[in-house]
Amino acid sequence: MPAPRTRPAAVALLASALVAVGVGPAAVPAAAATVPVGSGSYSDTRPSGTSGPTTNTGTPVTPKVTDAARNRPVPTNDWWSSLAFQRYGDNPYSTPMYGHPLTYQATAGGLDVGYPTTPAIVGDGRQYEYAHKRDLTIGLTGLNSPNTKADDWSDWTVTPYWSDGARTLRTTIGHGSPFVYAKGSGGNAQITTAGSPAVFADQGNVLGITVAGHHYALFAPTGSDWNVAGSTVTAGLGSKDYFSVAVLPSTDALATFKKYAFSFVTGSKVTWNYSGGTVGATYTLTTEAKEGTERGTLQALYRHQWLNTKDPLTSYTYVSPRGTMKVRESASFTTSQKASAVLPALPKSNGVDTARLRGYLNEVVNASDPFSGASDTYWTGKALGRLAQLVPVADQIGETGTRDRMLGLMKGKLQDWFTAGGANEFSYDKDWKTLTGYPASYGSDTELNDHHFHYSYYVYAAAIVAQYDPAWAADSAWGGMVKALVRDAANPSRTDAAFPFLRGFDVYAGHSWASGHQGFAAGNNQESSSESTNLSAALVLWGSATGDTSLRDLGTYLLTTESESIAQYWFDADEQVFPSSFGHDTAGMVWGSGAAYSTWWTANPEEIHGINVLPVTGGSLHLGGEKAAIRRNIAEMERENGGPAVEWRDILWEFQSLADPATARAKWDAGHAGYTPEQGESKAHTYHWINTLDTLGAPDATVTGDIPTSAVFTKGTTRTYAAHNHGSTARTVTFSDGKTLSVPARSTATGTGSGSQEPDPEPPTGNTFQLRSGGTLTTATGGTAGSDTIASAGGTNHDGTPYQPVVYEVRGVNGTLTPGAQTAFRLQVDAGTSVGLGQQARISYDLTGDGTFDRTETYHYFATDPVTGWEEYTQARGLKASTGTLGALVGGTVRLEVWNAIGNGTSKLQTGTDKSVLVIPYS
């Protein structure tokens, strides 16, 4: 242990912060190398011979931030972290940053901006990427900055800063933002394009240009004028210091984007709540009006967000590595999801043979070294996790002696790590404001990688201990150190001066990032999404066991949000995200630029498929919500593997049991005798898991209980309801299908009821309708792409009057008219090689469903080109004629008709995708 020295101010600040939340000492000596926290402690100095954050050549680094941000904890492990973490010593700017839809890279002359829209398949077909490619650079005339620093940040936006002494530039960028907001001094606004731009609109201070096939709008202060000279576009700012740039979904969107060009985003914030089995979240941008009074904005929602919002969306969309992004015309939106289930363990069932399970438990607890020689934070954590899964299992069958022996092993190991000065300890870094466990591994020290992975196991194990020994988990005992790890990896506070807000979790992307420095051309990455959700589930259990509903609800929000992201971006559950050219049903790793069928350490298919499953716990049940994706996943693994799993068979059996328990049970019966468990698994847990699900059925995510620690399983027509009550008094848990379950204090209870084997999900709601062949409009997503043929106009002009139209209709629609909103649509049409064709659309509203259309809107036709390929027809063509007025929809009918107004040939209309949609002005 280091000799005592003067305690850094930042460490004193940490101790004070711990006191403030009741987990630290009232006073700490002014000179100390060990900081007490309850019964535990951490060090304020790294152990001798170890390292903190460094460049790739081993040179120590401190956060690359401006003086204004010097005392703020830096949110490492973010999509933009390379701005602040100079991992590569020869790059003082940044690596590519993937905000989506835009991509960015800081350079000496300003901010390179791109909008990648075409995926590339690389790595022998194992990776798809929408790699950053510069379309233009946003800067100032003459700017040549020696570096770029992070000047400000909020939940999903960041402000890079450049200064060369004579000029300063700040730009605000963020997830989902089609705008870049710039403030500069010492020079004129300068946009340098990758090749000469094509100007499609010139309105003085507003310029529309096309670069590399992408449309951008440039907005300078009123009274200024853009000047185009080759690939350099400049505008004087006069007495102002602001300008903005936006990527447009189409050239006809310019007027809409112009409305918000000077409503500058200044911050972003998410709030969440849990109530009665539902997780709600609100995502809000703060803005300031640089000109006029407009304070609204435009933001593009990722798939995991727009699938779960009822807020009206425009017809505008963007391409991204996460599938289609849809645009909301507002400074905020809300999402609502059924909460993901968490249990301390699967409940007791008669499918488990007690004697057999007892034998498996004894193999673990009687091992010569239950921790298998683990010394670093990660492998120690996995060993803790293995024991934690077995404690409730032993308790179920009355093996209290075995249970308590395992609890003792876990306590001893946790306390060892939670006490500074021995072979294992946690050390606080005052510069990076982080707690790092030593011995470290996988760059958790030098790169600040994977803290949420490693610490998830410690928090989970502590939560299981707390379930059986609440006194151990008190702040004055060992709970203070548990909370310190939570604050490092998943701090819910934005005002905590000792740790950043939610270090690893990207609230807008909907998942965590693993790299602390983000120093890759492909952006940041996350491999084991399941070890990320392990931390979220651990927070649910810890918060429930200790009565901390705030941490419990944080864990529920994180788990539920990431569950949807995992389904879409790792497993492509709706088959709407991965490019068809990728050719895989799962991704081992998600990158800012795309995803890869790979892992960091092996190309073995079993581990590629299994790394996003382990550890299998009572927090893994959310995976069972996408059973078709599990089946595709397992089938692909066996194809790639040349047969069933061999090395990680237990992990993949358990995964399969979430969709097809009987099949998994058959594989266990045939292969359990001769395999070695994965390092975080045991035969005891795998046997209990597989046989319990074979008895109760797979998880039923369509039904939720009104506490997070509840779950439902369905087999045939029987539902089994389970809930764990961590509280000291009995309570009744109510499920969303009306079932109630009485749960004694500190116990798990089960009950049964009727249901269906795989209940159909509730129909989605919203105001955006896909076209489906057969004449249907639906709010459902994930359709199969197809097309309908639009009949020829026969050489006759039918402008304004439907002629043999294709008709799409939805009935029974209820909705409140949104003030100021208008009908919108995006229709993909193709005339093939025919010339002189024009498609026309009419939208009709029967407000009460009585058969009379109260409002009709006919739009000007769209003249198609004679080149094969889809073109986009939108409402921006303008209204040709309208009749009637809109009002409330009460069981109403909405109809879309499309026909060829002119021409002498047929054309095609795309169906079954979110690129051909009708958006009605209702909420």
N, C-alpha and C positions, 0 to 999 in steps of 0.2 A: 504494500500500500504506500502511496506517495507520502513524503513528509508533510506535516501541516504547513499551510501557507495562507496568505491573505485570501479571504474568500471573495471571488468575483462578485461585482454588483448584480450581475444577472442571476447568479445562483442565490444570492440573498433575496432577489425578487421572486425566484421560484419558491423558496421556502415561505415567503410572505403570502404568495398566492395559494400555496397548500394550506396555510393557516386559514385563509379566507374561506376556503370551502370545507374546513373542518378536518383536514387530513394531514396537518403538519404540527410541529411543535409551536408553542407560544413564543419561544425565543430560541435562537441558535447562536452559539459563540461566534464572535466576529472573525476568528481565525479557525477554520476547520476544514478538513478534507473530506469529512463524512457528515452528511446532512441527515439527521434523524427524521423519519416519517412514521409516526406511531411506533410499533415494535420493530419496524424495518428501517432501512436507510439506503441512500445512494451516495455516490462519490461525486465531488465537484471537479475531479481530475481523472483523466483516462489512466488505466493501468499502465505501468511502465512497459515500453516496447510496443504499444498499440498505436493506432492511428485514427484520426477523425477524417472528415471530408478532405479529399485531395483531388488534384488534377490527375489525368491518366498517367503522368510521369511521377506521381507521388508527392508533388508539391502541395503543401497545405493551402486550402482556399477558405475565404470567408464570403458571405453573401455579397453579390454584386448588385447593390442597391444604392439609390441616391441618399443624400443626407436626410431628406424628408422622411425616408422610410427606414432609417438606420436602426431604430429601436423596435420595429415591428417584427414579430416572428414570421419568417418566410415560409410560405406553404410549399415546401418541396413536394415531389411526387405529383406534380400537376402537369397539365398539357403545355404549359409555358415555362417550366422550371429552368430551362437552359438560359433564360434571360438572367437569372440570379445565380445559377450554379455553373461556374466556368470549368466544366469537366476537362475540356481540351484546351490546353494552355495557349495554343496558337489561334484560338477563336474567341475574341473578347466581345462578340456580339450575341449570336444565338445559333442553334441548329434549327431546322425547319419545325415550325409549330403549327399544329393542325386544329384550327378553331372550328371549321366546318360552318358554312360552306366554304369559307375562305381558308387559305393556308398562308403562312407568314414566315419570313426569315429576316432578322435584323442584320444590316450591313452598315458600312461606314457612311453611305449616302442616304440612309433612311430605312424604310420598311419595304422589303420585297413582298409582293402580294400575288397569289395565284388562286385559280379556281379549277382544280383538276376534275374533269368530268368523264374521263375514259380510263377504265382500269387496265393495268398491266398485270400479266401473270408471270411471276418470276420464280426463281429457286426451284427449277425442275417441276413447275406446276404446283408447288406447295404454298405459294403466297400470292395473294392479290393485293395490289396497292394502287391508290390514287395519289401518286407521289407529287410532292410540291414541285411546281414549275412556275417560275416567275412570269407573270403577265406584265406587271408594271412595278415601279418603285415609287413610293410616296416619300417625298423629302422636301428640302428647301434648296434654292439655288446656292451652290457653293458648299453645301454641308459636307464635311469630311470628319466625322467623329472618330476618336480613337477607340471608343467602346460604346456599348449600349447597356443601360442599367434598368432595373425595375424601379419605377417611381411610385406606383400606387397599384393596388389590386383589391378585388372584392371576390364574391363567391365564384364567378366564372368569367370575369373580365380582368384585364391587366393593362397598365399604361407603361410601355417602354419609353425610355428617355435617351436623347442624344444631345451632346454638346461638343462643339469644337472650339469653344472660347468666344467665337463671334456669333454663332448661331445656336439656337436650342430648338429641339423638336420633341413633342410628346404626342403619341398616338394612343388611342384607346381602342382595344380590340377584344373580342370575346367569342365564346361559343354561340352559335346561332345568329350572330350579327352579320347582316349583309353589308354593314357600314364599317368604315374606318374613320374615326373622328380624330382630326389632327389640330394641334395648336403649335404655332411656330413663331419665332422671332429672329430677326437678323437677315432675312432673305425672303424672296417670293416663294409662293407655293410652286412646287415642281413635281410633275408626274413624268417619269421616264418609262417609256413602254418598250416591250420586247418586240421591236419591229414597228414600222409606221402604222399608226392607228387609223382606222376608217371612222370618220365622223358621221354619225347618223342623226345628231341633233345639236344645234348650236343656238343657245338662247342667252348669249352673253356670259353671265356668271354660271350658267349651267351648260355643261358639255356632255353629250353622249358619244362614247367611242366604242369601237369593237376591236379587241386585241386577241389574236389567237382563237377566234371564234367565240369569245366571251364578251358580254356587253357590260360596260361600266359607265357610271354617271359620275361626273366631277362637279362639285359644288363649291364655288368661291363666294366670299361675301357679296351681298348686293352692291352693285355699282362697279364691280371689277369685271374683267373679261379674260377668258382663256385664250391663249395664243399657242397654236400648233406649229412647231418647226421640226419636221422630220419625226423623230421618236421622242422629242422633248416637248412637253406641254406645260406652260407656266401661266400663272395669274398673280398679279399684284394683290397684296392683302390690304393696302392702304393703312388706315389706322387700326385695322382689325388684326387678329392673330389666329383666325380659325378657318378651316376648310374641311370638307369631307369627301369621301369617295365611297361609292356603293357598287356592288356587283348586282346586275339586274337579271331576273329570271327570263325576261324578254324585253325587247326594245319598247314595246307598248306599255311597259310598267313605269316608264320614266316619270309620268305625272304623279303617280302614287308615291314614288320614292322622293320626289322633289318636295312633297308635303312635309316630310320628316327629316330633310337634309340638315337642318340646323337645330334639331332637337337632340342635343349631344348627350349620350349616355355617360353618366358619372359614377354609376355603381350598380351592383347586382346582388340580390339577396333571395335565398330560399327560406321559407318557413314551413314547418310540418306539424301535423297533429295525428293522433291515433284515437279513434273512438269506435267502440262497438264492432271491432273486426275490420274497420276500414282505415286506410292510411290516406290522408289528404296532404297535398303540398301546393304551395303557391310560389311561383317564380316571378320576381318583380325586378324591373330595371328602374333606376332613378335617372332622371334626365334634367337638363337645363336648356332653356330656349336661348340660343345665341342670336336669333332673329325672330321677331314675331312672338307669338304666344303658344305655339304648338309644343306640347310636352309628350305627345305619344311617340311611338316608334314601331318598327317592324322587327320581328324576330322569328327565326326559323326553328321549328321544333323537330327534334329527333323522333324516330319511329316509336321508341318506348314512351315518349311523351304524348304524341298525338293519338296514339292508340287509347290513351287513358284520360283524355280531356273531353269535356262537352263544350268547351269554349268555341265560338265560331272561328273558322279559319278561312283565309282567302283561297283563291284557286292557284296562287303562286306556289311553285315548288323549286327545290334545288336538288342537285345530285350530291351524294356524299358517300363515304365508305360504309356508312351505317344504313344505307338505303335512302329512300326519298325523305327529304325534309320538307315540312309544310309550314307556310308562313302565316303568322298571326299578326293582325294589325292592332296592336295594343302594347302597353308597357308591362303587362302581366298576363299570366295564364295559370290555371289550376289543373291539377291532376287528382284522380281518385282511383284507388286500387284496393282490392281485397287483400288484407294483410297476409303475409306468408306465415305459415305455421312453424312453431318451435316447441319441441318437447325435450325435457332432460334426457329421455330415452323412450324408445317405443314401449307401449304399455304391455302389461302381462297378458299372456294368452295361453290357451291350452295346447298350442302347437309346439311348445318348447318343452323338451324333456328335462326335468330338473336335475336328474342325476348326471346326464350327459353335459349339461351346462356347467354343473359344479366341477366336473373334471376339467373342462376347458378353463374355467376361472382359476383353478389351482395351478394350471400350467403357467399362468401369468404371475400370480402373486408369489409363487414359490421359485420363480426363476432366480438364478444366482445374481443376476443384475437386471432388475426390471427396467432400467433405463438404458440398457444395451450399450454402455460406454459413452453415451452422449455427453458432450462437453459444451457445445456452443448453443446459442439461443434457439436456433431452428430445430436441431435434432433433439435437444432437451424438451422443447415444446411438443414435438410429435410424441415423445414418450409419455409426457404428461397427458396428452390428449388420449392416448391409448388407455391409460388407467381411468381417466375421467369418464369414458364411455361405459366402463364396466361397473362403476360404483352403484348407479341406480339398478343395473341388471342384477347384481348380487343382492341388493336390498329386496328386489321383487320376489326372490325365491327364498328369502329368510336367511341368507348367508351373511348375517350381520358381522360375524368375525372377519370374514374375507373383505366385506365392505370396509370395515374400520381399518384393516391393515392397509388397504389401498389408499384410503384417506390419509393415513399416517405417512405413507410414502410420498404422496402428493404434497402434503403440508411441508414435510422436511425439505423436499427439493425446491418448492416455491420460496420457503423461508431462507434457504441458502442463497438463492438468486436475489432475494429482496433485502439482503444484508450486505452492505459494502465491506470490502476488506479481505474477502476470501478469494478462492480461485474463480468465482463467478460474481459478477456485480453489474449494476447499472450505473452509468456515468452520464452526467449532464454536461452538454456542450453549450456554453454561454453564447457563442457566436451564432450557431445554427438553432439554438433553443430546442434541443432534442435530447431524449434519454436513449442511450445506446447500450445494449447488453454486450458484455465482454466475457468470454470469447465471442467474437462476432463471426458472421459467415455470410457468404453470398453478397458481399458489398454492403451489408447493413451498417457498417462503420464508415468506410471510405466514400461510399456513394449514397448513403442513407436509403438504400433499397429495402423493401420488403418488411418494414416495421409492422405493418398491419398483418402480414402473414405470420411472422414469428410470435408477436404478442397475442395473437388470437388464441393460441393454445394456452397461454398463461392465464388469460382472463377467463377462458372457458373452464379450465381446471379450477380456478378460484371460485367460479360460480357454483360448481358442483360441491366444493368444500363448504361454501356458504349455505347451501341447501341443507346440509346436515349439521353444520356448526356455525350458527350466525355470529357467535362471539368472536370467532377467528376472523371474520370478515369485517368487524367493526373498524371504523377509521382509526381508532386509538390502538388497534392491534395491527393486522396485516392489510386491511382494506385500503389504507392510505396509499400503499405502494401499488396496489391493483389500479386505483384511480389515477395514479401518476402515469402508468403505462397506457391507460385509456386516453388520458389527455395528450400523450405524445402521438398516438396513432389515430385517434378519432375524437378530438376535442370539440365539444359542441359550442364552445364559447368563442366569440369573435373579439372579446375584450381581454382575454387572458394574455398577459404580457410574457408568459413563460413558454407557451406553445402555440402553434398556428391553429386556425380553425380547420377541422377535418383534414389533417395532413394528406392522407392518401386518397380520400374519396372526392371524386369530381361530381358535384351535385347535378350539373347540367348534362354531362355525358352519361350519368346514371350508373357509374361504376368506379372502382378505384384504379389507380395507376401504381405500378411497382417500382419504377426507376426513380430515384431521388433527384437525378440531374437532368433527365429527359434528353440526353445528349446523343440522339440518333437521327439519321436522315429520315427515318420513318416516324419520328415523333417519340412519344412515350409508349409504354407497352404494359400489358398485364397478361401473365400466363395463367396462374392458378386462381381463377375467379372464385373457386370454391373455398380457398383459404381466406379470401377476402370476406365472403359471407360467413365464414366461421367466426370472425370477429363480431360481425353484426349479431349473429345468433348468441354469441357469448354475452354481448351487452344486454340482450333481452333476458337471458337467464340471470346474469349478475344483478341487473336492475330489479327483476322480479324477486330474487332471493333476499336482497338488501332493502327493499322498499323504496328504491330510487326510481320512481316512475319516469323521471326525465330521461335517464339513461336507457330505461326499458323502451320508451317510445322512440328515442333516437335509433336504437338497434332495430326496431320494427320498421322505421322509415328506410334505413339503409338497406336492410335485407329485402324488403318488398320492392324497392326501387331497383336494386342490383339484380334481383331475380328476373325482372322483365328484361333488363339489358342483357343478361346472360342468355336468356331464351332467344333473343333476337340476334345478338352480335357474336356469340360463341357457337350457338347451336342452330341458328337460322331457322327457328321454329316455324315461321310462316313461309319460309322459302322465298322471301322478298328482299333479302339483304345481300347474300353472297352473289357475285356475278356468275352467270351461267357458265362462263369460261373457267371458273375456279375448280369446279368438279369435285368438291368435297362437301360433306354434310355437317362437318364440325370444324372448329378452329381450336388449336391448342393455345394460340396466342392472339390477342387483339392488339393492333398497333394503331397509332394515330392515323396512319395512311391506309389501313386495311386490316388484314388478318392473315394468319399463317397456319398451315397444317404442320406444326412442328412444336418442339420444346427447346429450351436452352441447352439441354444436355443429351438428347437422344432423338433418333428418328423412329424409334420403336412405336408402332401404332398403339399398343396397349397403353403406353404412358401418354401419348398424345391425347387419347380419348379419356384416360383416367385422371389426368392432372386437374381437370375441371370438375372432378367429382369428390376427390379426397379433401379432407377427412369426412367420412360418412358418419353423420351425427343426427340427432333430433332436429338440427337446423338445416338438414339436407332435403326435407320433405318438399320444399318448393319445386325441386326438380321434377317431381311427379306431376306437375301441372301441364307438362308438354309431353304426353306419352308417345305421340307419333314421332317426335324428334328423338326420343330415347331409342325407339325401335330403329330408326334410320341410322342413328349413331352406332348402335351395337352391330347392325348389319355391315356398315362400312368398316368398322374395326375388324370384324372377322374376315371381310374380303381382303383388306390390306395386310392382315396378319397371316393369311393363309389358313385360317381356322380359329377356333375359340381361344380365349385368353389363356396364357400360361403363367406369366410372371405376376401380373396384377389381377389375377382371376377374381380374388375376393372383392376388390373395389368394383370391378365391372359386373360381377354377380349382383352386388348390392344395388348398383345403378339400374340394372335391368329389372330388379324386383320392384322398382318404383313404377314400372309400367306393366310388367308381366311377371307377377310373383311366382306363379306355378312353373314357368320356364326357368327362372332363376333357381328355384328350389330343386328342380331336376338336375341342373348343372352342379349345384352344391352336392347333392346326393351322389352324383357320379364322380366328383373330383375332389372332395374335401380331404380325403385320406392322405394324399401325397403332395401337398403344396406348402410353401413357406409364406406366411402372411406378410403383406406389405408392412413396412416398418411402423406405420401408425395404426395398424390393424391388429386384430387377434382373432383366433378361431372362435373364442367365446362370443365376441361381438358379432362376427359375421353369421355364426349359427343362429344367434338370437334374432338378428335383424331379418334374415331371409325367412326363417320359419314363422316369425311373427307376422310379416307381411303376407306370407302364403296363407295364414289363418284369417287375418283381418281384411286382406285386400289392399290394393294400392291406395296411396293418398288421394283424396278427393278434394281438389283445390276449389271446387265450386261452392263449397259450404265452409263458413268460418265461424269460430266462436268469438265471444265478446271479450276475451282476454288473449294476449299474444301466445300464451303457452297452452294452446288448444289445437286439435287437429281432428280430421275426419278421414276414415278409411272406408272403401266400398268394395264388397265382394258379392257378385251376383246382384240380388235385390236387397242386400242387408248393408246398412251403414253402421259403422262403429264410431262412436264419438268418444274422444279422449281429451282430458284436460288435467293439467297439474296446477294445484293451488299452493303457491309458496307462502301464503299468509298464515297467520296464527289462528284464524277462525274459519269455519266452513263457509262456503259460498256457492251460489248457483250460477253456472255458466249457461248462457243462452246462445244457441247457434242460429245462423241466418235462415235456416229452413224451419225455425220454430221449436226445434228440439231443446229441452233443458236438461241439465246434468248437475246433480248435487255433488260437490267435491269437498271432502273433509279437509281440515287444515293440514298443511304440509304433506299432501298426498296426491297421487294420481288416481283418477277415477275413469271408468269407461261405462258406456251404455250403448244400446243398439236401437235401430229404427229402420224404416224401409227407405229404399232409394234405388237408383239405377246404377249399373256397373260403371259406365262412363257417362255421367250426365252431360248433356249438351250445355255448352256455356251460354250464359245469358246473352241475348242479342245485343250487339253494340249499339250505342246511341251516338248522335251527333248531327251535324248539318251538312256533312260531306258525303256524297253518294257516288259510288262506283257504278259504272255501266256493266251489266252482265248480259251476255248473249242469251236470247230468250225473252228480252224485253223487261228486265228487272233493273230497278235502281236499289242499291243496298248500301247501308253504312258499314257492312262487313268488309274486312280487308283480307288480303292473302288469297285472292282469286287466281284462277289460271288465265294467263294472257291469251286472248283470242281476238277475233274481229268479226264484224257483221258487214255485209255488202249493202251499200247504198245504191238503189236503183238509178239507172240513167235518166236524165231529164228528157231524153228523146229528142234533143235538138230544139226544145221549146223552152221559153223563158218562164220559170215558175218562181221568180223572185217575190218573196213575201207570202206565197201560198203553198202549203205543204203538198208534195206530189210523191206518192208512194214512199212515205217516210219510214225509216226505222224508228220504232217507238219504244220508250223505256218509261216505266211507271212504278211508283210506290204508293201504297194506300195506308190509311190509318195513321197519318202523321200528325203529331201534336207539336206545337212550337209557338213561342212568343216572338213577335216581330222585333228585330233589333233596330232601334232608331238609327236612321242614316245609312244602314247597310243596303246592299243591292245584290241581285242575283249575279253569280259568277260561274264560269265554267272553263274547263280546259279539255278540249277534245282532240285526240290524235287522229288525223285523217291522212289518207294517202290515195292519190289519183293514179298511182303507177306511172305509166308513160303517156297517159291521156292528156290532151291539151284542152284548155278552155273550160275546165270544170270549176264549179263553185258550190261548196257545201253550205247549208243554211240551217240554223237552229231556232226552234221555238220552245219556250218553257211556259207551261200553263199550271195554274194553281186553282184547285177546287178546295176552298177553305174548309168546308164542312163535310165533304164526301158525299154530297147529295146528287152528284152527276153533272152539276153546272159549274163551268170554270169561271171563277170570279175575276181572274187576272191572267192575261196572256202577254208574253213579251217575245217579239220577233226581232232577231238580230240580223244585221247586214251579213250577206254571205261572204265566205272566205275563198278567194281564188287560189287554187292549188297549183303547184308547179308540176311539170311533166317528168320529174325525176323520182325514181323509186325511193321510198323512205318516208317515214312519218313526219308530218308537219303539224303545227299546233294552232288550233282555232280557238280563240278566247272571246269573252264578252267585250274585250277592248275594241272589237270591230264596231261596236256601238249599236244602240237600239235603232231599228228601222221603224218599228211601230209597237204600240202597246195599247191595251184596253183594260179598263177596270182598275181596282186598287187592291193592295195587299192588306191583310189583317191577320188576326190570330188563326192559326191552324188548329182545328179541333176535329180529329179523326179525318183529316183532309187527304187529298190526293195531289201528288206532284207528277207532272208528265213532261218528258223531254222528247221532242221530235226532231229528226235530222234528215234532210233530203238534199238532192242535187238541184239547185236552183237553175243552173245553166249547164250546157254541155251535152255531149253525145256519147257518154261512156259511164261505166260504174266506178265507184270508189269504195274505199274501205274505212271503217270506223273501229278503232281499237277498243276492246272491252277487257274486263277482268284485271285491270291494273289501276294503280293510284295516279296514273298519268292521264286517264280519261275520267273526269269527275264533274259533277254538278254540285255547286255549293249554294244552298238557299240562305236567305238573310234572316235566319231564325236561330233562336237559342232554346 
